[in-house]
Structures are given as C-alpha cells and as structure tokens.
Amino acid sequence: MSDDNIIKFERRKPKPQPKTISPVWRKALAWLAVIAGLILVWAYYQFIAPPNLP
C-alpha cells in the first residue's frame, strides 16, 4: 500500500533568534561614529573649505 496520499503533520522548525549586539559593542560603535564625524569635519575645514571662512 502506498503512502502518497497521506498528509503528515509535522511541527515547524523554530526560527533562529536574530543575534543582538551587546550594549558594550553598541556604545563603542556610537563613540567611534562620533569620533569619525569629528575627524571628517576637521578634514573638511582643513583641506576643502575656502580659506576665507570666518
């Protein structure tokens, strides 16, 4: 006898939990973004901006 026409009910596999960033890494990335922003502003005024700006 063939089992082709039988529906098998199976539990769904649980979805993997998305990985979260620890608060320490989040704070470190925020500080790095602030420092990178300050460096970009300094570089703009040092190399790109016209010299006669106040």
Residue, then its C-alpha position, 0 to 999 in steps of 0.5 A: m500500500s502506498d503512502d502518497n496520499i497521506i498528509k503528515f503533520e509535522r511541527r515547524k522548525p523554530k526560527p533562529q533568534p536574530k543575534t543582538i549586539s551587546p550594549v558594550w559593542r553598541k556604545a563603542l560603535a556610537w563613540l567611534a561614529v562620533i569620533a569619525g564625524l569629528i575627524l571628517v569635519w576637521a578634514y573638511y575645514q582643513f583641506i576643502a573649505p575656502p580659506n576665507l571662512p570666518 
